Amino acid sequence: MFCFQFKERCGAIFSAQNGFSILSVIVCAKSLNLVAIVLAQKTIWYCIPLFPIFIIFFISCLAETNRHPFDLPEAEAELVSGYNVEYSATTFVLFFLADIQILF
């Protein structure tokens, strides 16, 4: 139960990091309009001057999707072989689709 609560708290932290990363781009563009943000990057892309923030955004996006290297809800034995060995084809498809639906 503690692990689940810890994961939920970390998920909120990663969402906050994504929000602050996007907020820094909005502050640099001085607009909430997406067209204005794109046009403000005509001379230089914001990922170059805001490179540390871009790295934070990228890592927090990886953590939000539970993909490598943040995909450790499996047991240690499953890290070698994976859960796809333990389930049949239909069960694995349902398990995989349930995992993918988190992204959307």
MOPAC internal coordinates of N, CA, C and O (Angstrom, degrees):
PM7 1SCF
backbone

  N    0.0000 0     0.00 0     0.00 0    0    0    0
  C    1.4418 1     0.00 0     0.00 0    1    0    0
  C    1.5333 1   110.33 1     0.00 0    2    1    0
  O    1.2310 1   120.53 1   141.35 1    3    2    1
  N    1.3278 1   116.60 1   -38.65 1    3    2    1
  C    1.4522 1   119.62 1   179.41 1    5    3    2
  C    1.5276 1   110.94 1   -62.17 1    6    5    3
  O    1.2310 1   120.79 1   140.55 1    7    6    5
  N    1.3458 1   116.10 1   -39.45 1    7    6    5
  C    1.4712 1   119.48 1  -179.64 1    9    7    6
  C    1.5237 1   110.84 1   -62.89 1   10    9    7
  O    1.2310 1   120.51 1   140.34 1   11   10    9
  N    1.3418 1   116.63 1   -39.66 1   11   10    9
  C    1.4589 1   119.64 1   179.35 1   13   11   10
  C    1.5270 1   110.76 1   -65.53 1   14   13   11
  O    1.2310 1   120.10 1   137.11 1   15   14   13
  N    1.3243 1   117.42 1   -42.89 1   15   14   13
  C    1.4563 1   120.15 1   178.65 1   17   15   14
  C    1.5177 1   111.21 1   -65.06 1   18   17   15
  O    1.2310 1   120.65 1   140.95 1   19   18   17
  N    1.3301 1   116.36 1   -39.05 1   19   18   17
  C    1.4634 1   120.38 1   178.48 1   21   19   18
  C    1.5184 1   110.48 1   -64.41 1   22   21   19
  O    1.2310 1   120.32 1   139.53 1   23   22   21
  N    1.3321 1   117.00 1   -40.47 1   23   22   21
  C    1.4609 1   121.19 1   179.41 1   25   23   22
  C    1.5220 1   110.79 1   -65.40 1   26   25   23
  O    1.2310 1   120.03 1   140.24 1   27   26   25
  N    1.3199 1   117.54 1   -39.76 1   27   26   25
  C    1.4559 1   120.92 1   178.19 1   29   27   26
  C    1.5261 1   111.18 1   -65.32 1   30   29   27
  O    1.2310 1   120.16 1   139.65 1   31   30   29
  N    1.3247 1   117.30 1   -40.35 1   31   30   29
  C    1.4615 1   119.99 1   177.88 1   33   31   30
  C    1.5145 1   110.97 1   -65.75 1   34   33   31
  O    1.2310 1   120.57 1   138.30 1   35   34   33
  N    1.3228 1   116.51 1   -41.70 1   35   34   33
  C    1.4672 1   119.36 1   178.48 1   37   35   34
  C    1.5175 1   110.75 1   -65.00 1   38   37   35
  O    1.2310 1   120.18 1   143.64 1   39   38   37
  N    1.3373 1   117.25 1   -36.36 1   39   38   37
  C    1.4564 1   119.93 1   177.06 1   41   39   38
  C    1.5156 1   111.44 1   -60.77 1   42   41   39
  O    1.2310 1   120.50 1   140.91 1   43   42   41
  N    1.3274 1   116.65 1   -39.09 1   43   42   41
  C    1.4599 1   119.95 1   177.11 1   45   43   42
  C    1.5222 1   111.03 1   -67.04 1   46   45   43
  O    1.2310 1   120.54 1   143.67 1   47   46   45
  N    1.3187 1   116.56 1   -36.33 1   47   46   45
  C    1.4644 1   120.13 1   178.40 1   49   47   46
  C    1.5180 1   110.78 1   -65.88 1   50   49   47
  O    1.2310 1   120.74 1   137.31 1   51   50   49
  N    1.3419 1   116.19 1   -42.69 1   51   50   49
  C    1.4574 1   119.24 1   179.97 1   53   51   50
  C    1.5276 1   111.13 1   -66.42 1   54   53   51
  O    1.2310 1   120.25 1   145.36 1   55   54   53
  N    1.3257 1   117.13 1   -34.64 1   55   54   53
  C    1.4657 1   119.71 1   176.58 1   57   55   54
  C    1.5222 1   110.45 1   -65.88 1   58   57   55
  O    1.2310 1   120.43 1   140.97 1   59   58   57
  N    1.3142 1   116.78 1   -39.03 1   59   58   57
  C    1.4621 1   120.10 1   177.66 1   61   59   58
  C    1.5244 1   111.02 1   -65.49 1   62   61   59
  O    1.2310 1   120.37 1   141.01 1   63   62   61
  N    1.3256 1   116.89 1   -38.99 1   63   62   61
  C    1.4626 1   119.80 1   177.74 1   65   63   62
  C    1.5237 1   110.97 1   -64.77 1   66   65   63
  O    1.2310 1   120.14 1   140.09 1   67   66   65
  N    1.3217 1   117.34 1   -39.91 1   67   66   65
  C    1.4671 1   119.83 1   176.22 1   69   67   66
  C    1.5225 1   110.50 1   -62.32 1   70   69   67
  O    1.2310 1   120.53 1   137.09 1   71   70   69
  N    1.3130 1   116.60 1   -42.91 1   71   70   69
  C    1.4589 1   120.27 1   179.99 1   73   71   70
  C    1.5223 1   112.96 1   -63.17 1   74   73   71
  O    1.2310 1   120.55 1   136.94 1   75   74   73
  N    1.3267 1   116.55 1   -43.06 1   75   74   73
  C    1.4614 1   119.40 1   178.75 1   77   75   74
  C    1.5265 1   111.60 1   -68.28 1   78   77   75
  O    1.2310 1   120.11 1   147.24 1   79   78   77
  N    1.3213 1   117.40 1   -32.76 1   79   78   77
  C    1.4618 1   120.20 1   176.85 1   81   79   78
  C    1.5251 1   110.75 1   -65.69 1   82   81   79
  O    1.2310 1   120.84 1   136.02 1   83   82   81
  N    1.3130 1   116.00 1   -43.98 1   83   82   81
  C    1.4644 1   119.87 1   178.04 1   85   83   82
  C    1.5209 1   110.64 1   -67.99 1   86   85   83
  O    1.2310 1   120.66 1   143.73 1   87   86   85
  N    1.3248 1   116.34 1   -36.27 1   87   86   85
  C    1.4648 1   120.44 1   178.22 1   89   87   86
  C    1.5255 1   111.62 1   -62.53 1   90   89   87
  O    1.2310 1   119.89 1   143.60 1   91   90   89
  N    1.3196 1   117.82 1   -36.40 1   91   90   89
  C    1.4738 1   120.11 1   178.58 1   93   91   90
  C    1.5263 1   111.31 1   -65.87 1   94   93   91
  O    1.2310 1   120.03 1   144.64 1   95   94   93
  N    1.3151 1   117.54 1   -35.36 1   95   94   93
  C    1.4667 1   120.15 1   175.86 1   97   95   94
  C    1.5203 1   110.25 1   -67.91 1   98   97   95
  O    1.2310 1   120.18 1   140.57 1   99   98   97
  N    1.3166 1   117.27 1   -39.43 1   99   98   97
  C    1.4661 1   121.13 1   178.41 1  101   99   98
  C    1.5270 1   110.58 1   -64.19 1  102  101   99
  O    1.2310 1   120.47 1   140.21 1  103  102  101
  N    1.3235 1   116.71 1   -39.79 1  103  102  101
  C    1.4616 1   120.30 1   178.95 1  105  103  102
  C    1.5277 1   110.62 1   -66.52 1  106  105  103
  O    1.2310 1   120.15 1   139.78 1  107  106  105
  N    1.3186 1   117.31 1   -40.22 1  107  106  105
  C    1.4674 1   119.88 1   178.64 1  109  107  106
  C    1.5249 1   111.96 1   -66.77 1  110  109  107
  O    1.2310 1   120.31 1   143.77 1  111  110  109
  N    1.3375 1   117.02 1   -36.23 1  111  110  109
  C    1.4641 1   120.50 1  -179.75 1  113  111  110
  C    1.5240 1   112.12 1   -82.05 1  114  113  111
  O    1.2310 1   120.33 1   161.36 1  115  114  113
  N    1.3267 1   116.98 1   -18.64 1  115  114  113
  C    1.4692 1   123.27 1  -179.03 1  117  115  114
  C    1.5259 1   111.98 1    60.88 1  118  117  115
  O    1.2310 1   120.89 1  -147.73 1  119  118  117
  N    1.3479 1   115.90 1    32.27 1  119  118  117
  C    1.4518 1   120.29 1   179.60 1  121  119  118
  C    1.5253 1   109.76 1  -160.12 1  122  121  119
  O    1.2310 1   121.17 1   -27.36 1  123  122  121
  N    1.3365 1   115.37 1   152.64 1  123  122  121
  C    1.4560 1   121.18 1   172.75 1  125  123  122
  C    1.5270 1   111.35 1   -96.34 1  126  125  123
  O    1.2310 1   120.24 1   171.77 1  127  126  125
  N    1.2970 1   117.14 1    -8.23 1  127  126  125
  C    1.4606 1   122.17 1  -179.39 1  129  127  126
  C    1.5252 1   109.64 1   -74.35 1  130  129  127
  O    1.2310 1   120.15 1   -52.85 1  131  130  129
  N    1.3332 1   117.32 1   127.15 1  131  130  129
  C    1.4556 1   120.59 1  -177.77 1  133  131  130
  C    1.5211 1   112.40 1   -65.04 1  134  133  131
  O    1.2310 1   120.28 1   145.61 1  135  134  133
  N    1.3176 1   117.08 1   -34.39 1  135  134  133
  C    1.4670 1   120.16 1   178.18 1  137  135  134
  C    1.5307 1   109.78 1   -66.22 1  138  137  135
  O    1.2310 1   120.47 1   139.04 1  139  138  137
  N    1.3132 1   116.71 1   -40.96 1  139  138  137
  C    1.4655 1   120.28 1   178.36 1  141  139  138
  C    1.5269 1   111.32 1   -66.07 1  142  141  139
  O    1.2310 1   120.29 1   144.60 1  143  142  141
  N    1.3473 1   117.05 1   -35.40 1  143  142  141
  C    1.4670 1   120.04 1   177.77 1  145  143  142
  C    1.5240 1   110.44 1   -66.35 1  146  145  143
  O    1.2310 1   120.40 1   138.47 1  147  146  145
  N    1.3200 1   116.84 1   -41.53 1  147  146  145
  C    1.4668 1   120.14 1   178.75 1  149  147  146
  C    1.5281 1   110.54 1   -66.42 1  150  149  147
  O    1.2310 1   120.19 1   137.29 1  151  150  149
  N    1.3147 1   117.25 1   -42.71 1  151  150  149
  C    1.4641 1   120.00 1  -179.85 1  153  151  150
  C    1.5308 1   111.91 1   -69.43 1  154  153  151
  O    1.2310 1   120.01 1   152.12 1  155  154  153
  N    1.3198 1   117.60 1   -27.88 1  155  154  153
  C    1.4717 1   120.20 1   178.01 1  157  155  154
  C    1.5260 1   111.21 1   -69.60 1  158  157  155
  O    1.2310 1   120.10 1   161.10 1  159  158  157
  N    1.3125 1   117.42 1   -18.90 1  159  158  157
  C    1.4610 1   121.39 1   179.61 1  161  159  158
  C    1.5259 1   112.11 1   -94.61 1  162  161  159
  O    1.2310 1   120.31 1  -159.94 1  163  162  161
  N    1.3162 1   117.01 1    20.06 1  163  162  161
  C    1.4576 1   121.07 1  -178.97 1  165  163  162
  C    1.5232 1   112.35 1   -64.16 1  166  165  163
  O    1.2310 1   120.05 1   139.79 1  167  166  165
  N    1.3150 1   117.51 1   -40.21 1  167  166  165
  C    1.4598 1   120.37 1  -177.32 1  169  167  166
  C    1.5281 1   111.71 1   -84.15 1  170  169  167
  O    1.2310 1   119.99 1   135.01 1  171  170  169
  N    1.3226 1   117.62 1   -44.99 1  171  170  169
  C    1.4612 1   121.01 1   179.51 1  173  171  170
  C    1.5276 1   108.78 1  -147.28 1  174  173  171
  O    1.2310 1   120.67 1   -43.88 1  175  174  173
  N    1.3294 1   116.32 1   136.12 1  175  174  173
  C    1.4612 1   120.55 1   178.07 1  177  175  174
  C    1.5170 1   109.67 1   -67.35 1  178  177  175
  O    1.2310 1   120.71 1   -33.48 1  179  178  177
  N    1.3323 1   116.24 1   146.52 1  179  178  177
  C    1.4598 1   120.22 1  -178.27 1  181  179  178
  C    1.5239 1   112.50 1   -71.85 1  182  181  179
  O    1.2310 1   119.61 1   163.32 1  183  182  181
  N    1.3213 1   118.35 1   -16.68 1  183  182  181
  C    1.4668 1   118.78 1   179.17 1  185  183  182
  C    1.5284 1   111.78 1   -71.55 1  186  185  183
  O    1.2310 1   119.71 1   164.43 1  187  186  185
  N    1.3311 1   118.16 1   -15.57 1  187  186  185
  C    1.4720 1   120.59 1   177.97 1  189  187  186
  C    1.5304 1   111.08 1   -82.06 1  190  189  187
  O    1.2310 1   118.56 1   125.16 1  191  190  189
  N    1.3382 1   120.35 1   -54.84 1  191  190  189
  C    1.4715 1   117.39 1   178.83 1  193  191  190
  C    1.5319 1   113.00 1   -73.03 1  194  193  191
  O    1.2310 1   120.53 1   155.16 1  195  194  193
  N    1.3299 1   116.59 1   -24.84 1  195  194  193
  C    1.4636 1   121.01 1   179.74 1  197  195  194
  C    1.5286 1   110.47 1  -104.34 1  198  197  195
  O    1.2310 1   120.10 1  -141.30 1  199  198  197
  N    1.3293 1   117.41 1    38.70 1  199  198  197
  C    1.4596 1   121.22 1  -174.11 1  201  199  198
  C    1.5304 1   112.98 1   -60.70 1  202  201  199
  O    1.2310 1   118.51 1   136.37 1  203  202  201
  N    1.3409 1   120.45 1   -43.63 1  203  202  201
  C    1.4781 1   117.98 1   177.08 1  205  203  202
  C    1.5263 1   112.96 1   -61.72 1  206  205  203
  O    1.2310 1   120.48 1   143.51 1  207  206  205
  N    1.3135 1   116.69 1   -36.49 1  207  206  205
  C    1.4624 1   120.40 1   178.42 1  209  207  206
  C    1.5247 1   109.90 1   -70.10 1  210  209  207
  O    1.2310 1   120.42 1   145.00 1  211  210  209
  N    1.3334 1   116.81 1   -35.00 1  211  210  209
  C    1.4630 1   120.15 1   175.93 1  213  211  210
  C    1.5268 1   110.97 1   -63.25 1  214  213  211
  O    1.2310 1   119.93 1   139.54 1  215  214  213
  N    1.3245 1   117.73 1   -40.46 1  215  214  213
  C    1.4667 1   121.62 1   178.23 1  217  215  214
  C    1.5323 1   110.13 1   -64.86 1  218  217  215
  O    1.2310 1   120.46 1   136.88 1  219  218  217
  N    1.3310 1   116.72 1   -43.12 1  219  218  217
  C    1.4695 1   120.49 1   177.58 1  221  219  218
  C    1.5194 1   110.18 1   -61.65 1  222  221  219
  O    1.2310 1   120.16 1   137.24 1  223  222  221
  N    1.3382 1   117.30 1   -42.76 1  223  222  221
  C    1.4579 1   121.27 1   178.78 1  225  223  222
  C    1.5215 1   111.10 1   -62.57 1  226  225  223
  O    1.2310 1   120.10 1   136.61 1  227  226  225
  N    1.3257 1   117.42 1   -43.39 1  227  226  225
  C    1.4565 1   121.51 1  -178.59 1  229  227  226
  C    1.5271 1   111.09 1   -64.80 1  230  229  227
  O    1.2310 1   120.27 1   135.47 1  231  230  229
  N    1.3222 1   117.08 1   -44.53 1  231  230  229
  C    1.4651 1   120.56 1  -179.52 1  233  231  230
  C    1.5207 1   111.11 1   -66.91 1  234  233  231
  O    1.2310 1   119.95 1   139.55 1  235  234  233
  N    1.3171 1   117.70 1   -40.45 1  235  234  233
  C    1.4624 1   119.06 1   179.49 1  237  235  234
  C    1.5205 1   111.84 1   -70.39 1  238  237  235
  O    1.2310 1   119.71 1   150.23 1  239  238  237
  N    1.3281 1   118.16 1   -29.77 1  239  238  237
  C    1.4721 1   119.86 1   173.84 1  241  239  238
  C    1.5201 1   110.80 1   -67.73 1  242  241  239
  O    1.2310 1   120.17 1   140.46 1  243  242  241
  N    1.3279 1   117.29 1   -39.54 1  243  242  241
  C    1.4639 1   120.06 1   175.36 1  245  243  242
  C    1.5208 1   110.97 1   -62.57 1  246  245  243
  O    1.2310 1   120.59 1   138.99 1  247  246  245
  N    1.3163 1   116.48 1   -41.01 1  247  246  245
  C    1.4605 1   120.09 1  -179.09 1  249  247  246
  C    1.5209 1   111.46 1   -68.41 1  250  249  247
  O    1.2310 1   119.77 1   146.68 1  251  250  249
  N    1.3128 1   118.04 1   -33.32 1  251  250  249
  C    1.4617 1   121.39 1   179.05 1  253  251  250
  C    1.5234 1   111.68 1   -66.09 1  254  253  251
  O    1.2310 1   120.24 1   146.42 1  255  254  253
  N    1.3268 1   117.14 1   -33.58 1  255  254  253
  C    1.4633 1   120.19 1  -175.36 1  257  255  254
  C    1.5219 1   113.39 1   -90.75 1  258  257  255
  O    1.2310 1   119.74 1  -178.46 1  259  258  257
  N    1.3222 1   118.11 1     1.54 1  259  258  257
  C    1.4658 1   123.63 1  -179.44 1  261  259  258
  C    1.5206 1   112.32 1    56.50 1  262  261  259
  O    1.2310 1   120.02 1  -142.60 1  263  262  261
  N    1.2942 1   117.57 1    37.40 1  263  262  261
  C    1.4644 1   121.69 1   177.32 1  265  263  262
  C    1.5156 1   109.22 1  -101.76 1  266  265  263
  O    1.2310 1   121.31 1    -8.12 1  267  266  265
  N    1.3095 1   115.10 1   171.88 1  267  266  265
  C    1.4627 1   121.94 1  -176.02 1  269  267  266
  C    1.5244 1   110.36 1   -54.90 1  270  269  267
  O    1.2310 1   117.12 1   -46.94 1  271  270  269
  N    1.2766 1   123.09 1   133.06 1  271  270  269
  C    1.4629 1   131.09 1     6.54 1  273  271  270
  C    1.5179 1   114.00 1   -95.86 1  274  273  271
  O    1.2310 1   119.32 1  -162.63 1  275  274  273
  N    1.3153 1   118.90 1    17.37 1  275  274  273
  C    1.4626 1   121.65 1  -176.95 1  277  275  274
  C    1.5237 1   112.08 1  -103.58 1  278  277  275
  O    1.2310 1   119.79 1  -161.46 1  279  278  277
  N    1.3187 1   118.01 1    18.54 1  279  278  277
  C    1.4631 1   121.60 1  -174.16 1  281  279  278
  C    1.5208 1   111.58 1   -98.96 1  282  281  279
  O    1.2310 1   119.96 1  -122.63 1  283  282  281
  N    1.3076 1   117.68 1    57.37 1  283  282  281
  C    1.4506 1   120.50 1  -176.65 1  285  283  282
  C    1.5328 1   114.47 1  -107.42 1  286  285  283
  O    1.2310 1   118.69 1  -149.00 1  287  286  285
  N    1.3465 1   120.11 1    31.00 1  287  286  285
  C    1.4561 1   117.45 1   172.24 1  289  287  286
  C    1.5271 1   111.54 1   -76.30 1  290  289  287
  O    1.2310 1   119.99 1   170.71 1  291  290  289
  N    1.3533 1   117.63 1    -9.29 1  291  290  289
  C    1.4535 1   121.22 1   178.57 1  293  291  290
  C    1.5238 1   109.51 1   -79.86 1  294  293  291
  O    1.2310 1   121.36 1   -14.93 1  295  294  293
  N    1.3293 1   115.00 1   165.07 1  295  294  293
  C    1.4553 1   120.20 1   176.38 1  297  295  294
  C    1.5336 1   109.45 1   -77.72 1  298  297  295
  O    1.2310 1   120.94 1   -12.06 1  299  298  297
  N    1.3324 1   115.80 1   167.94 1  299  298  297
  C    1.4604 1   119.48 1  -177.63 1  301  299  298
  C    1.5206 1   111.91 1   -64.07 1  302  301  299
  O    1.2310 1   119.76 1   144.19 1  303  302  301
  N    1.3261 1   118.06 1   -35.81 1  303  302  301
  C    1.4619 1   120.65 1   179.75 1  305  303  302
  C    1.5239 1   111.19 1   -66.65 1  306  305  303
  O    1.2310 1   120.49 1   149.72 1  307  306  305
  N    1.3280 1   116.67 1   -30.28 1  307  306  305
  C    1.4569 1   120.28 1  -178.88 1  309  307  306
  C    1.5163 1   112.54 1   -78.24 1  310  309  307
  O    1.2310 1   119.97 1   164.39 1  311  310  309
  N    1.3222 1   117.66 1   -15.61 1  311  310  309
  C    1.4583 1   119.37 1   178.76 1  313  311  310
  C    1.5158 1   111.62 1   -68.42 1  314  313  311
  O    1.2310 1   119.97 1   154.87 1  315  314  313
  N    1.3178 1   117.66 1   -25.13 1  315  314  313
  C    1.4575 1   121.67 1   178.73 1  317  315  314
  C    1.5153 1   110.50 1   -85.26 1  318  317  315
  O    1.2310 1   120.43 1   128.05 1  319  318  317
  N    1.3338 1   116.78 1   -51.95 1  319  318  317
  C    1.4592 1   119.79 1  -174.97 1  321  319  318
  C    1.5227 1   112.01 1   -98.57 1  322  321  319
  O    1.2310 1   120.00 1   144.81 1  323  322  321
  N    1.3015 1   117.61 1   -35.19 1  323  322  321
  C    1.4557 1   121.44 1   179.00 1  325  323  322
  C    1.5075 1   112.59 1    94.31 1  326  325  323
  O    1.2310 1   120.73 1   -18.99 1  327  326  325
  N    1.3037 1   116.20 1   161.01 1  327  326  325
  C    1.4637 1   121.16 1  -179.20 1  329  327  326
  C    1.5206 1   111.52 1   -75.95 1  330  329  327
  O    1.2310 1   119.85 1   166.87 1  331  330  329
  N    1.3432 1   117.89 1   -13.13 1  331  330  329
  C    1.4669 1   119.25 1   179.88 1  333  331  330
  C    1.5236 1   112.06 1   -70.44 1  334  333  331
  O    1.2310 1   119.54 1   161.68 1  335  334  333
  N    1.3284 1   118.48 1   -18.32 1  335  334  333
  C    1.4592 1   121.68 1   177.48 1  337  335  334
  C    1.5285 1   110.16 1   -78.59 1  338  337  335
  O    1.2310 1   120.08 1   149.59 1  339  338  337
  N    1.3109 1   117.45 1   -30.41 1  339  338  337
  C    1.4525 1   120.94 1  -173.06 1  341  339  338
  C    1.5278 1   113.77 1   -84.43 1  342  341  339
  O    1.2310 1   119.38 1   163.74 1  343  342  341
  N    1.3137 1   118.79 1   -16.26 1  343  342  341
  C    1.4509 1   121.25 1  -176.70 1  345  343  342
  C    1.5243 1   110.45 1  -112.78 1  346  345  343
  O    1.2310 1   120.81 1   -25.12 1  347  346  345
  N    1.3421 1   116.05 1   154.88 1  347  346  345
  C    1.4598 1   119.92 1   174.83 1  349  347  346
  C    1.5269 1   108.95 1   -75.87 1  350  349  347
  O    1.2310 1   120.31 1    -2.39 1  351  350  349
  N    1.2979 1   117.00 1   177.61 1  351  350  349
  C    1.4683 1   121.07 1  -174.16 1  353  351  350
  C    1.5254 1   112.02 1   -61.77 1  354  353  351
  O    1.2310 1   120.10 1   132.23 1  355  354  353
  N    1.3201 1   117.42 1   -47.77 1  355  354  353
  C    1.4630 1   120.26 1  -177.45 1  357  355  354
  C    1.5240 1   111.12 1   -67.00 1  358  357  355
  O    1.2310 1   120.41 1   137.07 1  359  358  357
  N    1.3049 1   116.82 1   -42.93 1  359  358  357
  C    1.4609 1   120.04 1   179.45 1  361  359  358
  C    1.5199 1   110.95 1   -65.36 1  362  361  359
  O    1.2310 1   120.79 1   141.17 1  363  362  361
  N    1.3275 1   116.10 1   -38.83 1  363  362  361
  C    1.4569 1   118.71 1   178.94 1  365  363  362
  C    1.5233 1   111.04 1   -66.15 1  366  365  363
  O    1.2310 1   119.76 1   140.53 1  367  366  365
  N    1.3268 1   118.06 1   -39.47 1  367  366  365
  C    1.4644 1   120.76 1   178.74 1  369  367  366
  C    1.5237 1   110.19 1   -62.13 1  370  369  367
  O    1.2310 1   120.09 1   136.32 1  371  370  369
  N    1.3141 1   117.43 1   -43.68 1  371  370  369
  C    1.4665 1   120.16 1   178.68 1  373  371  370
  C    1.5261 1   111.47 1   -65.02 1  374  373  371
  O    1.2310 1   120.85 1   139.49 1  375  374  373
  N    1.3350 1   115.98 1   -40.51 1  375  374  373
  C    1.4561 1   120.23 1   178.05 1  377  375  374
  C    1.5272 1   111.02 1   -65.12 1  378  377  375
  O    1.2310 1   120.64 1   138.09 1  379  378  377
  N    1.3330 1   116.38 1   -41.91 1  379  378  377
  C    1.4566 1   121.02 1  -179.39 1  381  379  378
  C    1.5290 1   111.40 1   -67.74 1  382  381  379
  O    1.2310 1   119.91 1   138.81 1  383  382  381
  N    1.3393 1   117.78 1   -41.19 1  383  382  381
  C    1.4617 1   120.56 1   178.09 1  385  383  382
  C    1.5320 1   111.66 1   -65.94 1  386  385  383
  O    1.2310 1   120.60 1   144.32 1  387  386  385
  N    1.3218 1   116.45 1   -35.68 1  387  386  385
  C    1.4610 1   119.23 1   176.43 1  389  387  386
  C    1.5252 1   110.77 1   -65.98 1  390  389  387
  O    1.2310 1   120.72 1   145.46 1  391  390  389
  N    1.3188 1   116.23 1   -34.54 1  391  390  389
  C    1.4628 1   120.41 1   177.57 1  393  391  390
  C    1.5218 1   110.84 1   -70.93 1  394  393  391
  O    1.2310 1   120.07 1   142.34 1  395  394  393
  N    1.3255 1   117.47 1   -37.66 1  395  394  393
  C    1.4576 1   121.60 1  -178.08 1  397  395  394
  C    1.5294 1   111.40 1   -73.42 1  398  397  395
  O    1.2310 1   119.75 1   147.89 1  399  398  397
  N    1.3169 1   118.08 1   -32.11 1  399  398  397
  C    1.4701 1   120.34 1  -177.39 1  401  399  398
  C    1.5241 1   111.93 1   -63.81 1  402  401  399
  O    1.2310 1   119.92 1   159.52 1  403  402  401
  N    1.3199 1   117.76 1   -20.48 1  403  402  401
  C    1.4661 1   120.77 1   176.57 1  405  403  402
  C    1.5183 1   110.65 1   -62.17 1  406  405  403
  O    1.2310 1   120.56 1   149.78 1  407  406  405
  N    1.3268 1   116.54 1   -30.22 1  407  406  405
  C    1.4652 1   120.28 1  -178.02 1  409  407  406
  C    1.5137 1   112.50 1   -68.92 1  410  409  407
  O    1.2310 1   120.30 1   154.84 1  411  410  409
  N    1.3268 1   117.03 1   -25.16 1  411  410  409
  C    1.4694 1   120.37 1  -175.01 1  413  411  410
  C    1.4553 1   110.69 1  -110.26 1  414  413  411
  O    1.2310 1   120.10 1   180.00 1  415  414  413

